[in-house]
């Protein structure tokens, strides 16, 4: 199609339109509408969100102070979403200092709490969370309340306070301020149920949660829930189903532009493909996960991806690459576990400090009351002073008891009472460092109950918990005072046997295995309980805990492959062959 030359009038009109748009930008009403739209779609349509911010940036000349601060909040949120945590915190804290709008300041504070948690600044995160939750009843804006509930549920899930996380997630769902809020609440609820081992593939709530988020275009949250589905498939050995789900939703995940989620999808695909025997896909997905991980951050997906790459290199006989990947895996895994431990300790410390501050305020209030009474009745003041000092002493005693209680909680497994994984690792590293000087022999044992999920499925989680407690009692009967015993998670346990060589460790592990086999399920059932053991000794694996655990894990894997309900040891020849 051909066009004639434009008239002088039409050229002038075009120039006037461009100049006018440049000079005045958006109107006040247009700016407000676009800010609200950007806020609404920031997770469901990242590309459109970015475009809206660019348009807003180009028209800030005529903005009100509130609109400029609103835009500043959205930019801070974007920086956090993209993984630039320091810029996000700086931007949002500047907004908190400058803005007089209570709602914007609360929302910025809630986002800062979220960012501090993701950036591993946990003590500040929990300290500010307590402040937010105290302010929450005073916040009238429903969107801000929704955000506060979201942050609380997210942070409590991160420290395995599943009932608290579930409570705030359920409040978020029932709040029903926005469809997006309901979707986020469903995702956080599924996370709490999954982390507390109460979620199953057959649960109707799982499909409902995914549908809730998918229906409104929140594919990021929908696919976070999908990761729980994939992990449940993998736990049941359904590798084809796991791979199918990951591949079907991979493009959706890429469109979210969320690095953490993309890296996790690729890490899960690498693990599933490796276990199925599709090594080419496993390598590609594992490398993508590593390349796409958030920089300078140790995460569970990063450790998982390095572990797959290590296993692939070892399988192919590329031992130089295998050693490199194993070192990176060990560093990532240790960094992730250190992060989990720091998160838990920060939560306990923040809770203790909040309790102590509350008690201190109560004590100060009592003291002020006593001082006032002194002016009125001197004799009564003396009597009340004695009562007040007794009260303060009593609460100081209670505070100390609380401190000791929280310290125990941070170090011990809540179900069995033995060490949790972070504290076991801390004590084991200390024992190994001391033993290296005297060249004392030690052995590390990994114990894993066979087909434990079948016990939960057949008899229920209460029966599964009873089996875990009986397992601990059965093993403790064969442990000595210098040994360390910890629960690594689920049905896996770690044991450090002091002054014990490989042969002695084999004998004691066999005794523990036989004791576990005598556990009775009750309920009139003839179902038998069994466990597999993997052993590594310092004589073969050295005094580095990560090497001892890796070799014990390899031995445990061999025990599982050989039929379960047996003890396998890592011999020096295993490494010689691998080298």
C-alpha positions in Angstrom: 0.0 0.0 0.0 1.3 3.5 -0.9 1.0 6.7 1.1 1.1 10.3 -0.1 3.3 12.9 1.4 2.0 14.2 4.8 0.6 17.7 4.9 2.2 20.5 6.8 -0.7 20.5 9.2 -0.5 16.8 10.0 3.3 17.1 10.7 2.7 20.0 13.0 0.0 18.1 14.9 2.3 15.1 15.3 5.1 17.3 16.7 2.7 19.0 19.1 1.6 15.6 20.4 5.2 14.5 21.0 6.2 17.7 22.7 3.1 17.8 24.8 3.7 14.2 26.0 7.3 15.0 26.8 6.6 18.2 28.7 3.7 17.1 30.9 3.9 13.3 31.0 1.2 11.5 32.9 -1.7 13.3 34.6 -2.2 12.9 38.3 -5.1 10.5 37.8 -3.2 8.5 35.2 -0.2 8.2 37.4 -2.2 7.0 40.4 -4.0 4.4 38.2 -0.8 3.1 36.7 0.9 2.9 40.1 -2.0 0.8 41.4 -1.9 -1.4 38.3 1.8 -2.0 38.6 1.4 -2.9 42.3 -1.3 -5.4 41.3 0.6 -7.2 38.5 4.1 -7.1 39.9 4.3 -10.9 40.4 1.8 -12.1 37.8 3.2 -10.1 34.8 6.8 -9.1 35.4 7.3 -7.8 31.8 4.2 -5.5 32.0 5.3 -4.4 35.6 8.7 -3.4 34.2 7.1 -1.5 31.4 4.8 0.3 33.8 7.8 1.4 36.0 9.6 2.7 32.9 6.5 4.8 32.0 6.2 6.1 35.5 9.9 7.0 35.6 9.5 9.1 32.5 6.7 11.1 34.0 7.7 11.9 37.6 8.0 15.7 37.0 4.3 16.3 37.9 4.0 13.6 40.6 2.8 14.4 44.1 5.1 13.4 47.1 2.9 10.4 47.8 3.1 9.2 44.2 6.9 9.6 44.2 7.1 7.6 47.4 4.8 4.9 46.0 7.0 4.6 42.9 10.0 4.4 45.2 8.4 1.5 47.1 7.7 -0.4 43.8 11.4 0.1 42.8 12.6 -1.3 46.1 10.3 -4.3 45.7 11.7 -4.8 42.2 15.3 -4.8 43.4 14.4 -7.4 46.0 12.6 -9.6 43.4 15.7 -9.4 41.2 18.0 -10.4 44.0 19.7 -7.0 44.5 19.0 -7.1 48.3 21.3 -4.3 49.4 19.8 -1.8 46.9 16.3 -3.0 48.0 17.0 -2.4 51.7 18.6 1.0 51.0 15.7 2.2 48.8 13.0 1.0 51.3 14.6 2.3 54.4 15.0 5.7 52.8 11.3 5.6 52.0 10.5 4.8 55.7 12.6 7.7 56.8 11.1 10.2 54.3 7.4 9.3 54.0 4.7 10.4 56.3 2.1 7.9 54.9 1.6 5.2 57.6 0.5 2.6 55.0 3.5 3.0 52.7 5.9 2.9 55.7 4.3 -0.3 57.0 4.4 -1.9 53.5 8.0 -0.8 53.1 8.8 -2.2 56.5 7.1 -5.5 55.7 9.1 -5.8 52.5 12.4 -5.0 54.3 11.6 -7.8 56.8 11.2 -10.2 53.8 14.4 -9.0 52.1 16.4 -9.2 55.4 15.3 -12.8 55.7 16.2 -13.7 52.1 19.6 -11.8 52.5 20.3 -14.0 55.7 20.2 -11.0 58.0 17.9 -13.0 60.3 18.3 -11.2 63.6 17.3 -7.9 62.1 14.5 -9.6 60.2 12.9 -11.2 63.3 13.4 -8.0 65.4 11.5 -6.0 62.8 8.9 -8.7 62.4 8.0 -8.4 66.1 7.6 -4.6 65.6 5.4 -5.2 62.6 3.2 -7.7 64.3 2.7 -5.3 67.2 1.6 -2.6 64.8 -0.6 -4.9 62.7 -3.8 -4.4 64.8 -3.5 -0.6 64.3 -3.1 -0.8 60.5 -6.4 0.0 58.8 -5.3 -0.4 55.2 -6.4 -3.9 54.1 -3.7 -4.3 51.5 -1.0 -3.4 54.0 -2.5 -5.9 56.5 -2.5 -8.5 53.8 1.2 -7.9 53.2 2.0 -8.1 57.0 0.2 -11.5 57.2 2.2 -12.7 54.2 5.6 -11.7 55.7 4.8 -13.3 59.0 3.7 -16.6 57.4 6.8 -16.7 55.2 9.3 -16.0 57.9 7.8 -18.5 60.4 7.9 -21.1 57.6 11.6 -20.4 57.2 12.4 -21.3 60.8 10.1 -24.5 60.8 7.5 -22.9 63.0 5.0 -24.6 60.9 1.9 -24.1 63.1 2.6 -20.3 63.3 3.2 -20.2 59.6 0.0 -22.1 58.9 -2.0 -19.8 61.2 -0.9 -16.6 59.4 -1.4 -18.3 56.0 -4.9 -19.3 57.0 -5.6 -15.7 58.1 -4.4 -14.5 54.8 -6.7 -16.9 52.9 -9.7 -15.9 55.1 -8.8 -12.2 54.8 -9.8 -12.4 51.1 -8.8 -8.8 50.4 -7.4 -9.7 47.0 -7.2 -12.7 44.8 -3.5 -12.4 44.8 -3.5 -12.5 48.6 -5.5 -15.7 48.6 -3.1 -17.3 46.2 -0.1 -16.3 48.3 -1.9 -17.6 51.4 -2.5 -21.0 49.6 1.2 -21.2 48.6 2.4 -20.5 52.2 -0.2 -23.0 53.6 1.1 -25.7 51.2 4.7 -24.8 52.2 3.9 -25.2 55.9 2.1 -28.5 55.3 4.9 -29.8 53.1 7.7 -28.8 55.5 5.9 -30.4 58.4 5.4 -33.7 56.4 1.6 -33.3 56.4 1.2 -32.9 52.6 0.4 -35.8 50.3 -0.1 -36.1 46.5 -3.7 -37.2 47.1 -4.7 -34.1 49.1 -7.4 -32.2 47.3 -6.1 -28.9 48.8 -2.9 -29.3 46.7 -4.8 -29.1 43.4 -7.1 -26.4 44.7 -4.1 -24.2 45.7 -2.5 -24.6 42.2 -5.8 -23.8 40.5 -6.3 -20.7 42.8 -3.0 -19.2 41.6 -3.2 -20.3 38.0 -6.7 -18.9 37.5 -5.5 -15.4 38.3 -2.2 -15.7 36.3 0.1 -16.0 39.4 2.3 -18.6 37.7 5.2 -17.9 40.0 3.3 -18.9 43.2 1.6 -21.8 41.3 5.0 -23.2 40.3 6.4 -22.8 43.8 3.6 -25.2 44.8 4.5 -27.4 41.9 8.0 -27.9 43.4 6.2 -29.6 46.4 4.4 -31.8 43.9 7.7 -32.7 42.2 9.4 -33.5 45.6 6.5 -35.8 46.6 6.8 -37.6 43.2 10.6 -38.0 43.8 10.0 -39.3 47.3 7.8 -42.1 45.9 10.3 -42.9 43.1 7.9 -41.6 40.4 10.7 -40.0 38.3 8.8 -39.9 35.0 5.9 -38.0 36.7 8.4 -35.6 38.3 10.1 -34.9 35.0 6.8 -34.5 33.1 5.6 -31.8 35.6 9.0 -29.9 35.5 9.1 -29.9 31.7 5.4 -28.9 31.3 5.8 -25.8 33.5 9.4 -24.9 32.7 8.5 -22.1 30.2 6.0 -20.6 32.8 8.8 -20.5 35.4 11.2 -18.8 32.9 8.6 -16.1 32.3 8.4 -15.3 36.0 12.0 -14.0 35.8 12.5 -15.2 39.4 16.1 -16.6 39.7 15.5 -18.6 42.9 12.5 -20.5 41.4 14.2 -21.1 38.0 17.3 -22.5 39.7 15.1 -24.8 41.9 13.2 -26.1 38.9 16.4 -26.9 37.1 18.0 -28.5 40.2 14.9 -30.7 40.6 15.0 -31.7 36.9 18.7 -32.6 37.2 18.0 -34.8 40.2 15.0 -36.5 38.6 16.8 -37.1 35.3 19.9 -38.5 37.0 17.9 -40.9 39.1 16.1 -42.1 36.0 19.3 -42.5 34.0 18.9 -39.6 31.6 22.4 -38.2 32.2 22.5 -35.7 29.3 19.3 -33.9 30.6 20.7 -34.1 34.2 23.9 -32.4 33.2 22.2 -29.6 31.2 19.7 -28.9 33.9 22.3 -29.0 36.7 24.5 -26.6 34.9 21.6 -24.3 34.2 20.7 -24.3 37.9 24.2 -23.4 38.9 24.5 -20.6 36.2 21.1 -19.2 37.1 21.5 -19.3 40.9 21.4 -16.0 42.9 25.0 -14.8 43.1 26.9 -15.1 46.4 24.0 -17.0 48.0 24.1 -20.6 49.2 20.7 -22.3 48.6 19.4 -25.8 48.7 19.0 -25.9 44.9 22.6 -24.9 44.3 23.9 -27.6 46.6 21.6 -30.2 44.9 22.8 -29.1 41.4 26.4 -29.4 42.4 25.8 -32.8 43.9 24.3 -34.1 40.6 27.2 -32.7 38.6 29.6 -34.3 41.0 27.9 -37.7 40.6 27.9 -37.4 36.8 31.6 -36.5 36.6 32.4 -39.4 39.0 30.3 -41.8 36.9 32.2 -40.8 33.7 35.6 -41.2 35.3 36.3 -37.4 35.1 37.8 -37.4 38.6 39.3 -33.9 38.4 35.9 -32.4 37.6 34.3 -34.7 40.2 36.6 -33.3 42.9 35.9 -29.7 41.8 32.1 -30.3 41.9 32.3 -32.1 45.2 34.2 -29.2 46.8 31.6 -26.8 45.5 28.8 -29.1 46.6 30.3 -29.4 50.1 30.8 -25.6 50.3 27.2 -24.9 49.1 25.7 -27.6 51.4 27.7 -26.3 54.5 26.7 -22.7 53.6 23.0 -23.7 53.3 23.1 -25.7 56.6 24.9 -22.8 58.3 22.2 -20.5 57.0 19.4 -22.8 58.4 21.2 -22.9 61.8 21.7 -19.1 61.8 18.0 -18.7 61.0 16.9 -20.8 63.9 19.2 -19.2 66.4 18.1 -15.7 65.3 14.5 -16.7 65.8 15.1 -18.1 69.3 17.2 -15.0 70.2 14.6 -12.6 68.9 11.9 -14.4 70.8 14.0 -14.4 74.0 14.8 -10.7 73.6 11.2 -9.9 73.1 10.3 -11.8 76.2 13.1 -10.2 78.2 12.1 -6.7 77.0 8.5 -7.3 78.0 9.6 -8.4 81.4 11.9 -5.4 81.8 9.1 -3.0 80.9 6.8 -4.7 83.4 9.5 -4.5 86.0 10.2 -0.8 85.3 6.5 0.0 85.4 6.3 -1.7 88.8 9.3 0.3 90.0 7.7 3.6 88.9 4.6 2.7 90.7 6.6 2.0 93.8 8.4 5.3 93.6 5.1 7.1 93.3 3.8 5.4 96.3 6.9 6.4 98.3 5.8 10.1 98.0 2.5 9.3 99.5 3.1 6.6 102.2 6.6 5.9 103.2 6.0 2.8 105.2 3.8 1.3 102.5 6.5 2.1 100.0 9.0 0.0 102.0 6.7 -3.0 102.0 5.9 -2.6 98.3 9.5 -2.2 97.5 10.3 -5.6 99.0 7.4 -7.1 97.0 8.6 -5.4 93.8 12.2 -6.6 94.3 10.9 -10.1 94.8 8.8 -9.8 91.7 11.8 -8.6 89.7 14.0 -11.4 91.0 11.3 -13.9 90.2 11.0 -12.7 86.6 14.8 -12.6 86.3 14.7 -16.3 87.3 12.0 -17.0 84.8 13.9 -15.2 82.0 17.0 -17.3 82.7 14.8 -20.5 82.5 13.4 -19.3 79.2 16.9 -18.6 77.9 18.0 -22.1 78.8 14.8 -23.6 77.3 15.3 -21.7 74.0 19.0 -22.7 73.9 17.9 -26.4 74.2 15.3 -26.0 71.5 17.9 -24.6 69.1 20.1 -27.6 69.6 17.8 -30.6 70.0 15.3 -32.4 67.8 11.8 -31.7 69.1 10.5 -35.2 68.6 13.4 -37.5 69.7 15.3 -35.2 72.1 18.7 -35.9 70.4 20.9 -33.3 68.6 19.4 -31.7 65.5 21.6 -31.6 62.3 23.2 -28.1 62.8 24.2 -28.8 66.4 25.5 -32.3 65.6 27.7 -30.9 62.8 29.0 -28.2 65.1 29.9 -30.7 67.9 31.3 -33.3 65.4 33.6 -30.7 63.8 34.9 -29.8 67.3 35.4 -33.4 68.3 37.2 -34.2 65.0 39.5 -31.1 65.4 40.5 -32.2 68.9 41.0 -35.9 67.9 43.2 -34.9 64.9 45.8 -33.6 67.4 46.0 -37.0 69.2 45.4 -39.1 66.1 42.4 -40.7 67.9 40.3 -43.1 65.8 36.7 -42.1 65.1 33.9 -43.3 62.9 30.9 -41.7 61.4 27.7 -43.7 60.9 24.7 -42.7 58.8 21.5 -44.7 59.6 18.3 -44.5 57.5 15.1 -46.4 58.2 14.0 -48.6 55.3 10.6 -47.8 53.7 9.7 -45.4 56.4 7.1 -43.7 54.3 5.2 -46.9 54.1 4.9 -46.9 57.9 3.4 -43.4 57.8 1.0 -44.3 55.0 -0.2 -47.5 56.5 -0.3 -46.7 60.2 -0.3 -42.9 60.3 2.2 -40.3 61.4 1.6 -41.0 65.1 2.9 -44.5 64.5 5.8 -43.2 62.4 6.8 -40.8 65.3 6.6 -43.8 67.7 9.0 -45.8 65.5 11.4 -42.9 65.3 11.5 -42.7 69.1 12.0 -46.4 69.5 14.8 -46.3 66.9 16.6 -43.6 68.9 16.2 -45.7 72.1 17.4 -48.8 70.3 20.6 -47.0 69.1 21.3 -45.2 72.4 21.5 -48.6 74.1 24.7 -49.2 72.2 26.3 -45.7 72.5 28.9 -44.6 75.0 29.3 -41.3 76.8 31.7 -39.8 74.3 29.6 -40.6 71.2 27.4 -38.0 69.4 23.9 -38.8 68.1 21.8 -36.5 65.9 18.7 -36.6 63.7 19.5 -35.3 60.2 15.8 -35.0 59.2 13.0 -37.4 58.5 14.1 -40.9 59.1 17.9 -40.3 58.7 20.3 -40.2 61.7 24.0 -39.4 62.2 26.3 -41.0 64.8 29.9 -40.2 65.7 31.6 -43.0 67.5 34.6 -41.8 69.6 37.7 -44.0 69.9 36.2 -46.4 67.5 37.9 -47.9 64.3 36.1 -49.3 61.3 35.9 -52.8 62.6 34.5 -51.7 66.0 32.0 -49.4 64.2 30.8 -52.3 62.0 30.2 -54.4 65.1 28.3 -51.7 67.0 26.3 -50.7 64.0 25.3 -54.4 63.5 24.1 -54.4 67.1 22.1 -51.3 66.5 20.6 -52.8 63.3 19.5 -55.9 65.1 18.0 -53.9 67.9 16.0 -51.8 65.4 14.7 -55.0 63.8 13.1 -56.0 67.1 10.9 -52.9 67.2 7.3 -53.8 67.4 4.7 -51.8 65.5 1.8 -52.9 67.7 -1.7 -52.6 66.4 -1.7 -56.4 66.0 0.6 -56.0 63.0 3.4 -58.2 61.9 5.1 -55.3 60.0 8.8 -55.3 60.5 11.1 -52.3 61.0 14.6 -52.3 59.5 17.4 -49.8 58.9 20.4 -49.5 56.6 23.8 -48.2 57.9 26.8 -46.6 56.1 30.1 -46.2 57.9 33.2 -44.2 57.3 36.3 -44.1 59.6 39.1 -41.5 60.0 41.7 -44.1 59.0 40.3 -44.1 55.4 38.5 -40.7 55.1 40.5 -38.4 57.2 39.3 -35.9 59.9 37.3 -33.5 57.6 33.6 -34.0 58.5 32.3 -33.3 55.0 34.5 -36.1 53.6 33.5 -38.5 56.4 29.8 -37.7 55.7 30.2 -38.1 52.0 31.9 -41.5 52.3 29.4 -42.7 54.9 26.6 -41.6 52.5 28.2 -43.5 49.7 28.4 -46.6 52.0 24.7 -46.1 53.0 23.8 -45.9 49.3 25.6 -49.2 48.8 23.7 -50.8 51.7 20.4 -49.6 50.1 21.3 -50.9 46.7 22.4 -54.3 48.2 18.9 -54.9 49.6 18.6 -52.7 52.7 18.6 -53.9 56.3 22.4 -54.2 56.4 25.6 -52.4 57.3 28.0 -51.2 54.7 31.4 -49.6 55.2 33.5 -47.3 53.1 36.9 -48.9 52.5 40.1 -47.2 51.4 40.0 -49.2 48.2 36.7 -47.5 47.3 38.6 -44.2 46.9 41.5 -45.9 45.2 39.2 -47.2 42.6 37.5 -43.9 42.2 40.8 -42.1 41.8 
